[in-house]
Amino acid sequence: MKIKRIAHIGVAVTDSDAAGSFFQEKLDLTVDNKESLGELRVAFLPVGETNIELVQSTTEDGVIAKYIAKKGEGIHHIALEVEDLAGALEELKARGVKLIDETPRPGAHGCLVAFLHPKETHGVLTELVEYPQSH
């Protein structure tokens, strides 16, 4: 498995527009992309080759809403870009790593994603991301 870079740092927020405005107005970053993914709204702010991903639930019982209710707003996950996500998952399974996602699923920007269980990664929810060739 080859990890290419930190793709993004996911930040759980209650209002992605308000959070995006803060980053734009106070830190001079630009919201580059907004998407809806099921019950999630995401906004990306590029910082070099990495992004800050603002993640908001659109429902009260959504995964991010539940996270915020327990832990408050803040860093939710770190995403690492890999070349071959399916191969990386197979390799990790063979090494005995506990996975949340055993197979890749669709993510933002047309990429594939899968999460490692935070019990394996010392409490850090870790997402693996494979971008399409044109990215």
GROMACS elastic network, one bead per residue, 0.5 to 0.9 nm:
[ bonds ]
;  ai    aj funct       b0    kb
    1    82     6  0.72266   500
    1    83     6  0.77545   500
    1    84     6  0.75228   500
    1    85     6  0.85094   500
    1    87     6  0.72606   500
    1    88     6  0.51724   500
    1    89     6  0.87546   500
    1    91     6  0.70879   500
    1    92     6  0.85322   500
    2    81     6  0.85505   500
    2    82     6  0.57954   500
    2    83     6  0.64375   500
    2    84     6  0.80935   500
    2    88     6  0.79783   500
    3     6     6  0.82056   500
    3    80     6  0.64631   500
    3    81     6  0.57876   500
    3    83     6  0.72150   500
    3   128     6  0.87864   500
    4     7     6  0.84370   500
    4    80     6  0.72866   500
    4    81     6  0.54292   500
    4    82     6  0.56760   500
    4    83     6  0.72445   500
    5     8     6  0.89240   500
    5    49     6  0.81689   500
    5    50     6  0.78774   500
    5    79     6  0.87259   500
    5    80     6  0.58829   500
    5    81     6  0.55198   500
    5    82     6  0.78022   500
    6     9     6  0.77031   500
    6    49     6  0.81147   500
    6    50     6  0.60875   500
    6    51     6  0.84587   500
    6    78     6  0.73353   500
    6    79     6  0.59274   500
    6    81     6  0.61628   500
    7    49     6  0.73378   500
    7    50     6  0.50470   500
    7    51     6  0.63426   500
    7    52     6  0.88015   500
    7    78     6  0.79207   500
    7    79     6  0.53634   500
    7    80     6  0.52218   500
    7    81     6  0.53809   500
    7   128     6  0.87489   500
    7   129     6  0.74499   500
    8    44     6  0.85225   500
    8    46     6  0.86481   500
    8    49     6  0.87746   500
    8    50     6  0.52196   500
    8    52     6  0.54460   500
    8    53     6  0.62190   500
    8    77     6  0.85014   500
    8    78     6  0.61826   500
    8    79     6  0.51653   500
    8    80     6  0.72255   500
    8    81     6  0.86619   500
    9    50     6  0.78306   500
    9    51     6  0.64638   500
    9    52     6  0.50571   500
    9    53     6  0.58891   500
    9    54     6  0.85375   500
    9    75     6  0.71189   500
    9    76     6  0.77155   500
    9    77     6  0.59962   500
    9    79     6  0.61076   500
   10    51     6  0.85022   500
   10    52     6  0.61529   500
   10    54     6  0.60424   500
   10    55     6  0.66090   500
   10    74     6  0.84351   500
   10    75     6  0.59182   500
   10    76     6  0.53270   500
   10    78     6  0.60277   500
   10    79     6  0.74557   500
   11    52     6  0.71498   500
   11    53     6  0.59519   500
   11    55     6  0.58820   500
   11    56     6  0.86453   500
   11    73     6  0.72883   500
   11    74     6  0.52332   500
   11    76     6  0.51542   500
   11    77     6  0.70964   500
   12    16     6  0.87082   500
   12    53     6  0.85135   500
   12    54     6  0.61855   500
   12    56     6  0.61550   500
   12    57     6  0.86099   500
   12    64     6  0.62398   500
   12    65     6  0.83162   500
   12    67     6  0.77627   500
   12    68     6  0.68554   500
   12    72     6  0.80776   500
   12    73     6  0.52464   500
   12    74     6  0.53487   500
   12    75     6  0.61757   500
   12    76     6  0.55745   500
   12    77     6  0.86860   500
   13    16     6  0.60397   500
   13    19     6  0.70778   500
   13    54     6  0.64022   500
   13    55     6  0.58637   500
   13    56     6  0.53024   500
   13    57     6  0.81743   500
   13    64     6  0.78252   500
   13    65     6  0.84040   500
   13    68     6  0.74481   500
   13    72     6  0.83470   500
   13    73     6  0.52030   500
   13    74     6  0.68804   500
   14    18     6  0.86616   500
   14    19     6  0.83720   500
   14    55     6  0.81752   500
   14    56     6  0.56463   500
   14    57     6  0.72371   500
   14    58     6  0.89791   500
   14    64     6  0.83808   500
   14    65     6  0.73072   500
   14    68     6  0.76449   500
   14    73     6  0.71365   500
   15    18     6  0.54548   500
   15    19     6  0.62092   500
   15    20     6  0.85043   500
   15    54     6  0.87464   500
   15    55     6  0.85288   500
   15    56     6  0.62820   500
   15    57     6  0.86327   500
   16    19     6  0.50055   500
   16    20     6  0.57831   500
   16    21     6  0.83934   500
   16    41     6  0.73601   500
   16    42     6  0.71116   500
   16    43     6  0.67793   500
   16    54     6  0.58668   500
   16    55     6  0.66647   500
   16    56     6  0.59417   500
   17    20     6  0.50289   500
   17    21     6  0.61080   500
   17    22     6  0.87149   500
   17    43     6  0.82555   500
   17    54     6  0.89690   500
   18    21     6  0.50561   500
   18    22     6  0.63846   500
   18    23     6  0.88795   500
   19    22     6  0.51660   500
   19    23     6  0.64670   500
   19    24     6  0.86781   500
   19    54     6  0.74514   500
   20    23     6  0.52081   500
   20    24     6  0.60963   500
   20    25     6  0.85192   500
   20    29     6  0.86232   500
   20    30     6  0.80571   500
   20    31     6  0.64648   500
   20    43     6  0.74278   500
   20    44     6  0.85696   500
   20    45     6  0.79344   500
   20    54     6  0.75022   500
   21    24     6  0.50109   500
   21    25     6  0.58249   500
   21    26     6  0.80876   500
   21    30     6  0.89185   500
   21    31     6  0.84537   500
   22    25     6  0.52718   500
   22    26     6  0.55563   500
   22    27     6  0.73265   500
   22    28     6  0.89076   500
   23    26     6  0.55595   500
   23    27     6  0.50276   500
   23    28     6  0.64850   500
   23    29     6  0.56623   500
   23    30     6  0.75221   500
   23    31     6  0.83403   500
   23    45     6  0.81602   500
   24    27     6  0.57290   500
   24    30     6  0.54529   500
   24    31     6  0.71475   500
   24    45     6  0.86880   500
   25    28     6  0.57184   500
   25    29     6  0.76563   500
   25    30     6  0.89875   500
   26    29     6  0.81571   500
   27    30     6  0.89907   500
   29    45     6  0.63672   500
   29    46     6  0.72444   500
   29    47     6  0.75288   500
   30    44     6  0.83450   500
   30    45     6  0.55851   500
   30    46     6  0.70302   500
   31    34     6  0.75761   500
   31    43     6  0.64988   500
   31    44     6  0.56782   500
   31    46     6  0.74976   500
   32    43     6  0.73484   500
   32    44     6  0.56074   500
   32    45     6  0.55739   500
   32    46     6  0.67896   500
   33    42     6  0.81140   500
   33    43     6  0.55761   500
   33    44     6  0.52887   500
   33    45     6  0.74833   500
   33   109     6  0.86496   500
   34    41     6  0.72819   500
   34    42     6  0.56017   500
   34    44     6  0.65253   500
   35    40     6  0.82928   500
   35    41     6  0.58587   500
   35    42     6  0.53474   500
   35    43     6  0.65220   500
   35    44     6  0.88617   500
   35   108     6  0.69307   500
   35   109     6  0.83353   500
   36    39     6  0.73123   500
   36    40     6  0.56845   500
   36    42     6  0.62896   500
   36    43     6  0.89506   500
   36   108     6  0.82591   500
   37    40     6  0.50530   500
   37    41     6  0.62929   500
   37    42     6  0.75876   500
   37   106     6  0.89510   500
   37   107     6  0.73777   500
   37   108     6  0.71528   500
   38    41     6  0.80584   500
   38    58     6  0.87342   500
   39    56     6  0.84111   500
   39    57     6  0.57897   500
   39    58     6  0.53138   500
   39    59     6  0.64196   500
   39    62     6  0.65496   500
   39    63     6  0.84432   500
   40    55     6  0.66436   500
   40    56     6  0.55689   500
   40    58     6  0.57778   500
   40    59     6  0.82742   500
   40    62     6  0.78583   500
   40    63     6  0.85590   500
   40    64     6  0.79218   500
   41    54     6  0.80200   500
   41    55     6  0.59122   500
   41    56     6  0.51352   500
   41    57     6  0.63690   500
   41    58     6  0.67544   500
   42    53     6  0.64641   500
   42    54     6  0.53952   500
   42    56     6  0.63565   500
   42    57     6  0.89111   500
   42   108     6  0.80681   500
   43    52     6  0.81489   500
   43    53     6  0.56586   500
   43    54     6  0.50983   500
   43    55     6  0.68736   500
   43    56     6  0.88501   500
   44    51     6  0.59882   500
   44    52     6  0.56805   500
   44    54     6  0.63501   500
   44    55     6  0.89928   500
   45    50     6  0.85386   500
   45    51     6  0.52878   500
   45    52     6  0.50904   500
   45    53     6  0.65035   500
   45    54     6  0.81206   500
   46    49     6  0.69460   500
   46    50     6  0.59440   500
   46    52     6  0.63966   500
   46    53     6  0.87093   500
   47    50     6  0.53050   500
   47    51     6  0.54332   500
   47    52     6  0.71599   500
   48    51     6  0.75774   500
   55    64     6  0.72375   500
   55    76     6  0.86047   500
   56    59     6  0.89946   500
   56    62     6  0.88473   500
   56    64     6  0.62032   500
   56    65     6  0.73622   500
   57    60     6  0.71483   500
   57    61     6  0.81116   500
   57    62     6  0.53979   500
   57    63     6  0.68479   500
   57    64     6  0.52616   500
   57    65     6  0.54968   500
   57    66     6  0.88062   500
   58    61     6  0.87397   500
   58    62     6  0.70119   500
   58    64     6  0.89068   500
   58    65     6  0.82039   500
   59    62     6  0.51950   500
   59    63     6  0.87881   500
   59    65     6  0.73059   500
   60    63     6  0.88228   500
   60    64     6  0.89334   500
   60    65     6  0.58779   500
   60    66     6  0.77243   500
   61    64     6  0.83052   500
   61    65     6  0.61359   500
   61    66     6  0.62491   500
   62    65     6  0.51475   500
   62    66     6  0.61596   500
   62    67     6  0.85903   500
   63    66     6  0.52184   500
   63    67     6  0.62212   500
   63    68     6  0.87569   500
   64    68     6  0.60898   500
   64    69     6  0.84753   500
   64    76     6  0.85591   500
   65    68     6  0.51687   500
   65    69     6  0.61370   500
   65    70     6  0.87514   500
   66    69     6  0.50465   500
   66    70     6  0.63846   500
   66    71     6  0.86335   500
   67    70     6  0.52648   500
   67    71     6  0.59171   500
   67    72     6  0.70217   500
   67    73     6  0.81325   500
   67    76     6  0.82569   500
   68    71     6  0.51395   500
   68    73     6  0.53146   500
   68    74     6  0.80840   500
   69    72     6  0.58767   500
   69    73     6  0.85061   500
   71    74     6  0.80886   500
   73    76     6  0.82569   500
   75    78     6  0.81149   500
   76   124     6  0.81361   500
   76   125     6  0.68991   500
   77   124     6  0.64924   500
   77   126     6  0.56011   500
   77   127     6  0.68569   500
   78   124     6  0.74098   500
   78   125     6  0.65882   500
   78   126     6  0.51297   500
   78   127     6  0.60987   500
   78   128     6  0.86041   500
   79   113     6  0.89108   500
   79   115     6  0.87048   500
   79   125     6  0.86363   500
   79   126     6  0.57907   500
   79   128     6  0.55680   500
   79   129     6  0.65254   500
   80   126     6  0.74328   500
   80   127     6  0.61945   500
   80   129     6  0.59748   500
   80   130     6  0.87020   500
   81    85     6  0.86299   500
   81   127     6  0.84995   500
   81   128     6  0.58430   500
   81   130     6  0.58074   500
   81   131     6  0.76269   500
   82    85     6  0.60527   500
   82    88     6  0.75216   500
   82   128     6  0.65019   500
   82   129     6  0.59446   500
   82   130     6  0.54907   500
   82   131     6  0.82793   500
   83    87     6  0.87324   500
   83    88     6  0.83161   500
   83   129     6  0.83726   500
   83   130     6  0.60062   500
   83   131     6  0.80133   500
   84    87     6  0.53251   500
   84    88     6  0.60434   500
   84    89     6  0.87059   500
   84   129     6  0.88695   500
   84   130     6  0.65172   500
   85    89     6  0.61416   500
   85    90     6  0.86162   500
   85   103     6  0.85016   500
   85   104     6  0.67771   500
   85   112     6  0.74074   500
   85   113     6  0.74915   500
   85   114     6  0.78077   500
   85   128     6  0.69707   500
   85   129     6  0.67786   500
   85   130     6  0.57227   500
   86    89     6  0.52092   500
   86    90     6  0.63320   500
   86    91     6  0.86801   500
   86   102     6  0.86673   500
   86   103     6  0.65823   500
   86   104     6  0.63762   500
   87    90     6  0.51088   500
   87    91     6  0.61431   500
   87    92     6  0.85956   500
   88    91     6  0.50453   500
   88    92     6  0.61011   500
   88    93     6  0.85527   500
   88   128     6  0.85921   500
   89    92     6  0.50557   500
   89    93     6  0.60404   500
   89    94     6  0.85133   500
   89    97     6  0.89817   500
   89    99     6  0.80770   500
   89   101     6  0.85345   500
   89   102     6  0.66429   500
   89   103     6  0.71526   500
   89   104     6  0.82532   500
   89   114     6  0.81289   500
   89   128     6  0.88751   500
   90    93     6  0.50984   500
   90    94     6  0.61568   500
   90    95     6  0.86560   500
   90   102     6  0.82212   500
   90   103     6  0.88374   500
   91    94     6  0.51190   500
   91    95     6  0.63517   500
   91    96     6  0.88541   500
   91    97     6  0.89170   500
   92    96     6  0.63937   500
   92    97     6  0.53269   500
   92    98     6  0.80785   500
   92    99     6  0.82224   500
   93    96     6  0.50144   500
   93    97     6  0.53586   500
   93    98     6  0.70824   500
   93    99     6  0.75628   500
   93   102     6  0.81789   500
   94    97     6  0.75235   500
   97   116     6  0.77945   500
   97   117     6  0.81907   500
   97   120     6  0.66429   500
   98   102     6  0.89751   500
   98   116     6  0.65436   500
   98   117     6  0.57207   500
   98   118     6  0.87433   500
   98   119     6  0.80086   500
   98   120     6  0.63635   500
   99   102     6  0.59778   500
   99   114     6  0.81105   500
   99   115     6  0.63577   500
   99   117     6  0.50986   500
   99   118     6  0.88352   500
   99   120     6  0.84042   500
  100   114     6  0.72603   500
  100   115     6  0.53043   500
  100   116     6  0.53909   500
  100   117     6  0.53199   500
  100   118     6  0.88642   500
  101   104     6  0.67737   500
  101   105     6  0.79760   500
  101   113     6  0.84351   500
  101   114     6  0.51069   500
  101   115     6  0.55174   500
  101   116     6  0.70508   500
  101   117     6  0.85984   500
  102   114     6  0.73427   500
  102   115     6  0.84491   500
  102   116     6  0.89642   500
  103   113     6  0.85859   500
  103   114     6  0.68556   500
  104   112     6  0.56309   500
  104   113     6  0.53231   500
  104   114     6  0.52367   500
  104   115     6  0.88482   500
  104   128     6  0.89617   500
  104   129     6  0.87584   500
  104   130     6  0.89055   500
  105   111     6  0.84218   500
  105   112     6  0.53293   500
  105   113     6  0.53847   500
  105   114     6  0.64659   500
  106   110     6  0.67706   500
  106   111     6  0.60448   500
  106   113     6  0.61578   500
  106   114     6  0.88258   500
  107   110     6  0.60758   500
  107   111     6  0.51636   500
  107   112     6  0.53533   500
  107   113     6  0.56935   500
  107   114     6  0.88771   500
  107   129     6  0.82263   500
  108   111     6  0.59275   500
  108   112     6  0.80642   500
  108   113     6  0.87371   500
  109   112     6  0.88970   500
  109   131     6  0.75800   500
  109   132     6  0.84277   500
  109   135     6  0.82051   500
  110   131     6  0.69901   500
  110   132     6  0.66852   500
  110   135     6  0.88497   500
  111   129     6  0.66893   500
  111   130     6  0.55856   500
  111   132     6  0.58096   500
  111   135     6  0.88368   500
  112   128     6  0.82574   500
  112   129     6  0.57374   500
  112   130     6  0.51822   500
  112   131     6  0.65221   500
  112   132     6  0.81056   500
  113   127     6  0.66345   500
  113   128     6  0.55588   500
  113   130     6  0.64892   500
  113   131     6  0.88061   500
  114   126     6  0.85448   500
  114   127     6  0.56509   500
  114   128     6  0.53311   500
  114   129     6  0.68275   500
  115   118     6  0.86784   500
  115   125     6  0.71769   500
  115   126     6  0.56992   500
  115   128     6  0.61306   500
  115   129     6  0.88902   500
  116   119     6  0.85682   500
  116   120     6  0.72436   500
  116   121     6  0.75139   500
  116   124     6  0.89712   500
  116   125     6  0.66066   500
  116   126     6  0.53913   500
  116   127     6  0.62770   500
  116   128     6  0.77262   500
  117   120     6  0.55969   500
  117   121     6  0.69012   500
  117   123     6  0.84286   500
  117   124     6  0.82996   500
  117   125     6  0.64030   500
  117   126     6  0.73080   500
  118   122     6  0.61671   500
  118   124     6  0.50466   500
  118   126     6  0.68496   500
  119   122     6  0.57238   500
  119   123     6  0.56056   500
  119   124     6  0.78511   500
  119   125     6  0.83693   500
  120   123     6  0.73853   500
  120   124     6  0.83857   500
  120   125     6  0.89556   500
  121   124     6  0.54563   500
  121   125     6  0.70465   500
  121   126     6  0.72747   500
  122   125     6  0.86161   500
  131   134     6  0.79898   500
  131   135     6  0.61359   500
  132   135     6  0.55906   500
